Amino acid sequence: MAYKLIEKFVDSLAPANRAQFSLMIYPDATHGWDKPSAPRTNQDPLSHLGKGGTVTITANPAVTEQSIAATVAFFRKAFGR
């Protein structure tokens, strides 16, 4: 999975830099999960690790809610609010 590359990147950072990152993986989320629209498929030439192909865009309200809460918490922690 592509997220393994992101995990590897974050793990490679110096501890001081790594402390500034927050990585959340939502396994049930597809591309475009935060868009409240009907499911659809698109051809994306950069998907599938640059090989291109079909991507499914499906809304996921639960993940949207979780990600908004995580983003707000991250910025509150970063800016002391």
TORPA-443492 format. One record per atom (N, C-alpha, C): atom name; residue number from 1; residue in one letter; x, y, z. Coordinates in steps of 0.2 Angstrom, whole numbers, always signed. Layout:
residues N
@atom: CA | nr: NUM | rest: a | X: X | Y: Y | Z: Z
...
end
This chain:
residues 81
@atom: N | nr: 1 | rest: m | X: +4 | Y: -6 | Z: +0
@atom: CA | nr: 1 | rest: m | X: +0 | Y: +0 | Z: +0
@atom: C | nr: 1 | rest: m | X: +4 | Y: +6 | Z: +0
@atom: N | nr: 2 | rest: a | X: +2 | Y: +11 | Z: -3
@atom: CA | nr: 2 | rest: a | X: +5 | Y: +18 | Z: -4
@atom: C | nr: 2 | rest: a | X: +7 | Y: +21 | Z: +3
@atom: N | nr: 3 | rest: y | X: +2 | Y: +20 | Z: +8
@atom: CA | nr: 3 | rest: y | X: +4 | Y: +23 | Z: +15
@atom: C | nr: 3 | rest: y | X: +10 | Y: +20 | Z: +18
@atom: N | nr: 4 | rest: k | X: +12 | Y: +14 | Z: +16
@atom: CA | nr: 4 | rest: k | X: +18 | Y: +12 | Z: +19
@atom: C | nr: 4 | rest: k | X: +24 | Y: +16 | Z: +17
@atom: N | nr: 5 | rest: l | X: +24 | Y: +19 | Z: +11
@atom: CA | nr: 5 | rest: l | X: +29 | Y: +24 | Z: +9
@atom: C | nr: 5 | rest: l | X: +29 | Y: +30 | Z: +13
@atom: N | nr: 6 | rest: i | X: +23 | Y: +32 | Z: +15
@atom: CA | nr: 6 | rest: i | X: +23 | Y: +38 | Z: +20
@atom: C | nr: 6 | rest: i | X: +25 | Y: +36 | Z: +27
@atom: N | nr: 7 | rest: e | X: +24 | Y: +30 | Z: +29
@atom: CA | nr: 7 | rest: e | X: +26 | Y: +28 | Z: +36
@atom: C | nr: 7 | rest: e | X: +34 | Y: +28 | Z: +36
@atom: N | nr: 8 | rest: k | X: +36 | Y: +25 | Z: +30
@atom: CA | nr: 8 | rest: k | X: +44 | Y: +25 | Z: +30
@atom: C | nr: 8 | rest: k | X: +47 | Y: +32 | Z: +30
@atom: N | nr: 9 | rest: f | X: +44 | Y: +36 | Z: +26
@atom: CA | nr: 9 | rest: f | X: +47 | Y: +43 | Z: +26
@atom: C | nr: 9 | rest: f | X: +47 | Y: +46 | Z: +33
@atom: N | nr: 10 | rest: v | X: +41 | Y: +46 | Z: +37
@atom: CA | nr: 10 | rest: v | X: +41 | Y: +49 | Z: +43
@atom: C | nr: 10 | rest: v | X: +46 | Y: +45 | Z: +48
@atom: N | nr: 11 | rest: d | X: +46 | Y: +39 | Z: +48
@atom: CA | nr: 11 | rest: d | X: +51 | Y: +35 | Z: +52
@atom: C | nr: 11 | rest: d | X: +58 | Y: +37 | Z: +50
@atom: N | nr: 12 | rest: s | X: +60 | Y: +39 | Z: +44
@atom: CA | nr: 12 | rest: s | X: +66 | Y: +41 | Z: +43
@atom: C | nr: 12 | rest: s | X: +68 | Y: +48 | Z: +45
@atom: N | nr: 13 | rest: l | X: +64 | Y: +52 | Z: +48
@atom: CA | nr: 13 | rest: l | X: +65 | Y: +59 | Z: +50
@atom: C | nr: 13 | rest: l | X: +69 | Y: +58 | Z: +57
@atom: N | nr: 14 | rest: a | X: +73 | Y: +64 | Z: +58
@atom: CA | nr: 14 | rest: a | X: +76 | Y: +65 | Z: +64
@atom: C | nr: 14 | rest: a | X: +71 | Y: +65 | Z: +69
@atom: N | nr: 15 | rest: p | X: +72 | Y: +63 | Z: +76
@atom: CA | nr: 15 | rest: p | X: +67 | Y: +63 | Z: +81
@atom: C | nr: 15 | rest: p | X: +64 | Y: +70 | Z: +82
@atom: N | nr: 16 | rest: a | X: +68 | Y: +75 | Z: +81
@atom: CA | nr: 16 | rest: a | X: +65 | Y: +82 | Z: +82
@atom: C | nr: 16 | rest: a | X: +60 | Y: +84 | Z: +77
@atom: N | nr: 17 | rest: n | X: +62 | Y: +82 | Z: +71
@atom: CA | nr: 17 | rest: n | X: +57 | Y: +83 | Z: +65
@atom: C | nr: 17 | rest: n | X: +51 | Y: +78 | Z: +65
@atom: N | nr: 18 | rest: r | X: +52 | Y: +72 | Z: +67
@atom: CA | nr: 18 | rest: r | X: +47 | Y: +67 | Z: +68
@atom: C | nr: 18 | rest: r | X: +41 | Y: +70 | Z: +73
@atom: N | nr: 19 | rest: a | X: +43 | Y: +73 | Z: +78
@atom: CA | nr: 19 | rest: a | X: +39 | Y: +76 | Z: +83
@atom: C | nr: 19 | rest: a | X: +34 | Y: +81 | Z: +80
@atom: N | nr: 20 | rest: q | X: +35 | Y: +83 | Z: +74
@atom: CA | nr: 20 | rest: q | X: +31 | Y: +88 | Z: +71
@atom: C | nr: 20 | rest: q | X: +26 | Y: +85 | Z: +67
@atom: N | nr: 21 | rest: f | X: +26 | Y: +79 | Z: +66
@atom: CA | nr: 21 | rest: f | X: +21 | Y: +75 | Z: +61
@atom: C | nr: 21 | rest: f | X: +16 | Y: +71 | Z: +65
@atom: N | nr: 22 | rest: s | X: +10 | Y: +71 | Z: +62
@atom: CA | nr: 22 | rest: s | X: +5 | Y: +66 | Z: +65
@atom: C | nr: 22 | rest: s | X: +3 | Y: +63 | Z: +59
@atom: N | nr: 23 | rest: l | X: +3 | Y: +56 | Z: +59
@atom: CA | nr: 23 | rest: l | X: +1 | Y: +52 | Z: +53
@atom: C | nr: 23 | rest: l | X: -5 | Y: +48 | Z: +55
@atom: N | nr: 24 | rest: m | X: -10 | Y: +49 | Z: +52
@atom: CA | nr: 24 | rest: m | X: -17 | Y: +45 | Z: +53
@atom: C | nr: 24 | rest: m | X: -18 | Y: +41 | Z: +47
@atom: N | nr: 25 | rest: i | X: -19 | Y: +35 | Z: +47
@atom: CA | nr: 25 | rest: i | X: -21 | Y: +31 | Z: +41
@atom: C | nr: 25 | rest: i | X: -28 | Y: +29 | Z: +42
@atom: N | nr: 26 | rest: y | X: -33 | Y: +30 | Z: +38
@atom: CA | nr: 26 | rest: y | X: -40 | Y: +28 | Z: +38
@atom: C | nr: 26 | rest: y | X: -40 | Y: +22 | Z: +32
@atom: N | nr: 27 | rest: p | X: -40 | Y: +16 | Z: +34
@atom: CA | nr: 27 | rest: p | X: -40 | Y: +10 | Z: +29
@atom: C | nr: 27 | rest: p | X: -46 | Y: +10 | Z: +25
@atom: N | nr: 28 | rest: d | X: -52 | Y: +12 | Z: +28
@atom: CA | nr: 28 | rest: d | X: -58 | Y: +12 | Z: +25
@atom: C | nr: 28 | rest: d | X: -60 | Y: +18 | Z: +20
@atom: N | nr: 29 | rest: a | X: -55 | Y: +23 | Z: +20
@atom: CA | nr: 29 | rest: a | X: -56 | Y: +29 | Z: +16
@atom: C | nr: 29 | rest: a | X: -53 | Y: +28 | Z: +9
@atom: N | nr: 30 | rest: t | X: -57 | Y: +30 | Z: +4
@atom: CA | nr: 30 | rest: t | X: -54 | Y: +30 | Z: -3
@atom: C | nr: 30 | rest: t | X: -52 | Y: +37 | Z: -5
@atom: N | nr: 31 | rest: h | X: -50 | Y: +38 | Z: -11
@atom: CA | nr: 31 | rest: h | X: -48 | Y: +44 | Z: -13
@atom: C | nr: 31 | rest: h | X: -55 | Y: +49 | Z: -14
@atom: N | nr: 32 | rest: g | X: -54 | Y: +55 | Z: -11
@atom: CA | nr: 32 | rest: g | X: -60 | Y: +59 | Z: -11
@atom: C | nr: 32 | rest: g | X: -65 | Y: +58 | Z: -6
@atom: N | nr: 33 | rest: w | X: -63 | Y: +54 | Z: +0
@atom: CA | nr: 33 | rest: w | X: -68 | Y: +52 | Z: +5
@atom: C | nr: 33 | rest: w | X: -71 | Y: +58 | Z: +8
@atom: N | nr: 34 | rest: d | X: -68 | Y: +64 | Z: +8
@atom: CA | nr: 34 | rest: d | X: -72 | Y: +69 | Z: +11
@atom: C | nr: 34 | rest: d | X: -76 | Y: +73 | Z: +7
@atom: N | nr: 35 | rest: k | X: -78 | Y: +71 | Z: +1
@atom: CA | nr: 35 | rest: k | X: -82 | Y: +74 | Z: -4
@atom: C | nr: 35 | rest: k | X: -89 | Y: +71 | Z: -3
@atom: N | nr: 36 | rest: p | X: -94 | Y: +75 | Z: -1
@atom: CA | nr: 36 | rest: p | X: -101 | Y: +72 | Z: -1
@atom: C | nr: 36 | rest: p | X: -104 | Y: +71 | Z: -7
@atom: N | nr: 37 | rest: s | X: -102 | Y: +66 | Z: -11
@atom: CA | nr: 37 | rest: s | X: -105 | Y: +65 | Z: -18
@atom: C | nr: 37 | rest: s | X: -106 | Y: +58 | Z: -19
@atom: N | nr: 38 | rest: a | X: -110 | Y: +56 | Z: -24
@atom: CA | nr: 38 | rest: a | X: -111 | Y: +49 | Z: -26
@atom: C | nr: 38 | rest: a | X: -104 | Y: +46 | Z: -28
@atom: N | nr: 39 | rest: p | X: -103 | Y: +39 | Z: -26
@atom: CA | nr: 39 | rest: p | X: -97 | Y: +36 | Z: -28
@atom: C | nr: 39 | rest: p | X: -96 | Y: +36 | Z: -36
@atom: N | nr: 40 | rest: r | X: -90 | Y: +37 | Z: -38
@atom: CA | nr: 40 | rest: r | X: -88 | Y: +37 | Z: -45
@atom: C | nr: 40 | rest: r | X: -81 | Y: +35 | Z: -46
@atom: N | nr: 41 | rest: t | X: -79 | Y: +33 | Z: -52
@atom: CA | nr: 41 | rest: t | X: -73 | Y: +31 | Z: -54
@atom: C | nr: 41 | rest: t | X: -70 | Y: +36 | Z: -59
@atom: N | nr: 42 | rest: n | X: -63 | Y: +37 | Z: -58
@atom: CA | nr: 42 | rest: n | X: -59 | Y: +41 | Z: -63
@atom: C | nr: 42 | rest: n | X: -53 | Y: +38 | Z: -65
@atom: N | nr: 43 | rest: q | X: -50 | Y: +39 | Z: -71
@atom: CA | nr: 43 | rest: q | X: -44 | Y: +37 | Z: -73
@atom: C | nr: 43 | rest: q | X: -39 | Y: +42 | Z: -70
@atom: N | nr: 44 | rest: d | X: -34 | Y: +40 | Z: -67
@atom: CA | nr: 44 | rest: d | X: -29 | Y: +44 | Z: -64
@atom: C | nr: 44 | rest: d | X: -22 | Y: +42 | Z: -66
@atom: N | nr: 45 | rest: p | X: -18 | Y: +46 | Z: -71
@atom: CA | nr: 45 | rest: p | X: -12 | Y: +43 | Z: -73
@atom: C | nr: 45 | rest: p | X: -6 | Y: +43 | Z: -68
@atom: N | nr: 46 | rest: l | X: -7 | Y: +46 | Z: -62
@atom: CA | nr: 46 | rest: l | X: -2 | Y: +45 | Z: -57
@atom: C | nr: 46 | rest: l | X: -4 | Y: +40 | Z: -51
@atom: N | nr: 47 | rest: s | X: -10 | Y: +37 | Z: -52
@atom: CA | nr: 47 | rest: s | X: -12 | Y: +33 | Z: -46
@atom: C | nr: 47 | rest: s | X: -8 | Y: +26 | Z: -46
@atom: N | nr: 48 | rest: h | X: -9 | Y: +22 | Z: -41
@atom: CA | nr: 48 | rest: h | X: -6 | Y: +16 | Z: -41
@atom: C | nr: 48 | rest: h | X: +2 | Y: +16 | Z: -42
@atom: N | nr: 49 | rest: l | X: +4 | Y: +20 | Z: -37
@atom: CA | nr: 49 | rest: l | X: +12 | Y: +21 | Z: -37
@atom: C | nr: 49 | rest: l | X: +15 | Y: +24 | Z: -44
@atom: N | nr: 50 | rest: g | X: +11 | Y: +28 | Z: -47
@atom: CA | nr: 50 | rest: g | X: +13 | Y: +31 | Z: -54
@atom: C | nr: 50 | rest: g | X: +12 | Y: +26 | Z: -60
@atom: N | nr: 51 | rest: k | X: +9 | Y: +21 | Z: -59
@atom: CA | nr: 51 | rest: k | X: +7 | Y: +16 | Z: -64
@atom: C | nr: 51 | rest: k | X: +1 | Y: +18 | Z: -68
@atom: N | nr: 52 | rest: g | X: -3 | Y: +22 | Z: -65
@atom: CA | nr: 52 | rest: g | X: -10 | Y: +25 | Z: -67
@atom: C | nr: 52 | rest: g | X: -15 | Y: +19 | Z: -67
@atom: N | nr: 53 | rest: g | X: -21 | Y: +21 | Z: -67
@atom: CA | nr: 53 | rest: g | X: -27 | Y: +17 | Z: -67
@atom: C | nr: 53 | rest: g | X: -33 | Y: +20 | Z: -64
@atom: N | nr: 54 | rest: t | X: -38 | Y: +16 | Z: -63
@atom: CA | nr: 54 | rest: t | X: -44 | Y: +18 | Z: -60
@atom: C | nr: 54 | rest: t | X: -44 | Y: +19 | Z: -53
@atom: N | nr: 55 | rest: v | X: -47 | Y: +25 | Z: -51
@atom: CA | nr: 55 | rest: v | X: -47 | Y: +26 | Z: -43
@atom: C | nr: 55 | rest: v | X: -55 | Y: +27 | Z: -42
@atom: N | nr: 56 | rest: t | X: -57 | Y: +25 | Z: -36
@atom: CA | nr: 56 | rest: t | X: -64 | Y: +25 | Z: -34
@atom: C | nr: 56 | rest: t | X: -64 | Y: +31 | Z: -29
@atom: N | nr: 57 | rest: i | X: -69 | Y: +35 | Z: -30
@atom: CA | nr: 57 | rest: i | X: -70 | Y: +41 | Z: -26
@atom: C | nr: 57 | rest: i | X: -77 | Y: +40 | Z: -22
@atom: N | nr: 58 | rest: t | X: -76 | Y: +39 | Z: -16
@atom: CA | nr: 58 | rest: t | X: -82 | Y: +37 | Z: -12
@atom: C | nr: 58 | rest: t | X: -82 | Y: +41 | Z: -5
@atom: N | nr: 59 | rest: a | X: -88 | Y: +44 | Z: -4
@atom: CA | nr: 59 | rest: a | X: -88 | Y: +48 | Z: +2
@atom: C | nr: 59 | rest: a | X: -88 | Y: +43 | Z: +8
@atom: N | nr: 60 | rest: n | X: -85 | Y: +46 | Z: +14
@atom: CA | nr: 60 | rest: n | X: -85 | Y: +42 | Z: +20
@atom: C | nr: 60 | rest: n | X: -86 | Y: +47 | Z: +26
@atom: N | nr: 61 | rest: p | X: -92 | Y: +48 | Z: +27
@atom: CA | nr: 61 | rest: p | X: -94 | Y: +53 | Z: +33
@atom: C | nr: 61 | rest: p | X: -90 | Y: +52 | Z: +39
@atom: N | nr: 62 | rest: a | X: -90 | Y: +45 | Z: +41
@atom: CA | nr: 62 | rest: a | X: -87 | Y: +44 | Z: +48
@atom: C | nr: 62 | rest: a | X: -79 | Y: +46 | Z: +48
@atom: N | nr: 63 | rest: v | X: -76 | Y: +44 | Z: +42
@atom: CA | nr: 63 | rest: v | X: -69 | Y: +46 | Z: +42
@atom: C | nr: 63 | rest: v | X: -68 | Y: +54 | Z: +41
@atom: N | nr: 64 | rest: t | X: -73 | Y: +57 | Z: +37
@atom: CA | nr: 64 | rest: t | X: -72 | Y: +64 | Z: +37
@atom: C | nr: 64 | rest: t | X: -73 | Y: +67 | Z: +44
@atom: N | nr: 65 | rest: e | X: -77 | Y: +65 | Z: +48
@atom: CA | nr: 65 | rest: e | X: -78 | Y: +68 | Z: +55
@atom: C | nr: 65 | rest: e | X: -72 | Y: +66 | Z: +59
@atom: N | nr: 66 | rest: q | X: -69 | Y: +60 | Z: +59
@atom: CA | nr: 66 | rest: q | X: -63 | Y: +59 | Z: +62
@atom: C | nr: 66 | rest: q | X: -57 | Y: +63 | Z: +60
@atom: N | nr: 67 | rest: s | X: -57 | Y: +64 | Z: +54
@atom: CA | nr: 67 | rest: s | X: -51 | Y: +68 | Z: +51
@atom: C | nr: 67 | rest: s | X: -51 | Y: +75 | Z: +53
@atom: N | nr: 68 | rest: i | X: -57 | Y: +78 | Z: +53
@atom: CA | nr: 68 | rest: i | X: -58 | Y: +85 | Z: +55
@atom: C | nr: 68 | rest: i | X: -56 | Y: +86 | Z: +62
@atom: N | nr: 69 | rest: a | X: -59 | Y: +81 | Z: +66
@atom: CA | nr: 69 | rest: a | X: -57 | Y: +81 | Z: +73
@atom: C | nr: 69 | rest: a | X: -49 | Y: +81 | Z: +75
@atom: N | nr: 70 | rest: a | X: -46 | Y: +76 | Z: +71
@atom: CA | nr: 70 | rest: a | X: -39 | Y: +75 | Z: +72
@atom: C | nr: 70 | rest: a | X: -35 | Y: +81 | Z: +69
@atom: N | nr: 71 | rest: t | X: -37 | Y: +84 | Z: +64
@atom: CA | nr: 71 | rest: t | X: -34 | Y: +90 | Z: +61
@atom: C | nr: 71 | rest: t | X: -35 | Y: +96 | Z: +66
@atom: N | nr: 72 | rest: v | X: -40 | Y: +97 | Z: +69
@atom: CA | nr: 72 | rest: v | X: -41 | Y: +102 | Z: +74
@atom: C | nr: 72 | rest: v | X: -37 | Y: +101 | Z: +80
@atom: N | nr: 73 | rest: a | X: -37 | Y: +95 | Z: +82
@atom: CA | nr: 73 | rest: a | X: -33 | Y: +93 | Z: +88
@atom: C | nr: 73 | rest: a | X: -25 | Y: +95 | Z: +87
@atom: N | nr: 74 | rest: f | X: -23 | Y: +93 | Z: +81
@atom: CA | nr: 74 | rest: f | X: -16 | Y: +94 | Z: +79
@atom: C | nr: 74 | rest: f | X: -14 | Y: +101 | Z: +79
@atom: N | nr: 75 | rest: f | X: -18 | Y: +105 | Z: +76
@atom: CA | nr: 75 | rest: f | X: -17 | Y: +113 | Z: +76
@atom: C | nr: 75 | rest: f | X: -18 | Y: +116 | Z: +83
@atom: N | nr: 76 | rest: r | X: -22 | Y: +113 | Z: +87
@atom: CA | nr: 76 | rest: r | X: -23 | Y: +116 | Z: +94
@atom: C | nr: 76 | rest: r | X: -16 | Y: +114 | Z: +98
@atom: N | nr: 77 | rest: k | X: -14 | Y: +108 | Z: +97
@atom: CA | nr: 77 | rest: k | X: -8 | Y: +106 | Z: +100
@atom: C | nr: 77 | rest: k | X: -2 | Y: +110 | Z: +97
@atom: N | nr: 78 | rest: a | X: -2 | Y: +111 | Z: +91
@atom: CA | nr: 78 | rest: a | X: +4 | Y: +115 | Z: +88
@atom: C | nr: 78 | rest: a | X: +4 | Y: +122 | Z: +90
@atom: N | nr: 79 | rest: f | X: -2 | Y: +125 | Z: +90
@atom: CA | nr: 79 | rest: f | X: -2 | Y: +132 | Z: +92
@atom: C | nr: 79 | rest: f | X: -5 | Y: +134 | Z: +99
@atom: N | nr: 80 | rest: g | X: -5 | Y: +129 | Z: +103
@atom: CA | nr: 80 | rest: g | X: -6 | Y: +130 | Z: +110
@atom: C | nr: 80 | rest: g | X: -13 | Y: +132 | Z: +112
@atom: N | nr: 81 | rest: r | X: -18 | Y: +130 | Z: +108
@atom: CA | nr: 81 | rest: r | X: -25 | Y: +132 | Z: +110
@atom: C | nr: 81 | rest: r | X: -30 | Y: +127 | Z: +111
end
